[in-house]
Amino acid sequence: MNVEFQIGEAPPARMDKALARDVPEGAALSRSRLARLLAEGAVRVNGVVVTDPRARATEGDAVRISVEVADDYHVAAEDIPLDVVFEDAELIVVNKPTGMVVHPAPGTPGGTLVNALLHHCGDSLSGVGGEKRPGIVHRIDKETSGLLVAAKTDRAHHGLAAQFEAHTVERHYRAICYGVPDSTDPRVRGVKGASFEAGNILKLQTQLARHKHDRQKQQVVWHNGRHAVTRARIVESYGTPPTAALLDCWLETGRTHQIRVHLAHAGHGLIGDPTYGGRRRLSEKAIGARGIEAVRAFSRQALHAATLGFEHPVSGEMIRFEAPMPQDMRDLVAALGGC
């Protein structure tokens, strides 16, 4: 398999960092795997093999990476129940539960969605993602619930990856945040990268990159990051005065932790998010003792991938799926005084 793309504007000076920033997410190539591919001579830039990670990257460079497709999988199939929303010979859409990691990684060798898919689908998963990520086209965080599509054939994988790269996949999330990101709030309007569109839709446009001091986190940056755009609309607000809100968030891009980082940047981190949300002091007078206790007890980011829509990579049919919020988020909304 060949992965082809161009280096974007204002790239990092080093080739390894530029590749990590600009490689299509659908290719499922981690930073460490890219480093190995560089060393192995699998990377061509403008037709020339590049092996030096410190080689200079230039905007517009044409990159071609040769990636071997795994012939067999060393990840064990595990009989883990799956909530299958849709399945045919080409792909499968599942409603991932909270707490499930998408693919094996150091510290999480089993119990993942990939282990479950290998048991459910047998040998029919696409091998494009490599032995630890067969069929995986995109990811959602361990503690985020909701819809995810996996490819069962290589042609489906390529077709889906192209749509994710082109940002044509419809992805809407339900999120419960601290505060209410309203256009009448001058503080939000003053946040760099934040603006409001018609209909009180918050638009957050920044770059995102790995945190300088914590490689497990992402941070908003303005140079040498990956372009990221999130939009959010208020579905309901809770409390008197309003203290929390249920949001409909949708992605123009799909970066790691994007919604979580962007909403925190705007001052409206997700309830329960241990990495970006913080612990806010909430007024019992505003949301009541039940609401306070529910917020304190909510132990994961209140985020759910509710809608997933795309063009079927083989039939060309537009298909769209919805998954209701899980019980823990519904209970949190009820405790906050929502419907």
LINGINOR-V334067 format. One line per field, one symbol per residue. psi: psi as a letter, one per 40 degrees, with the letter a starting at -180 (. if undefined). Layout:
psi: ???
//
This chain:
psi: hhhhiihaifiididddddddehhdeefhidddddddddefehhhfehhheheeihiihehhhhhhhhhhdihehhhhghihghdihaedihhighiiehidiiihegeieiddddddddebeeiiedeidefhehdiiiidehiahhhiheiddddddddddddefehhhhihihihahgieehddddehheiihiiefhhhhhaiiiiideheeiiihieifahhhhiihhhdiihihihdiihihhihdigihfddddddddeefihhehededihihihdddeiddddddddeheihghhgdhhhihheddehhihiihiiidddddddddeea.
//
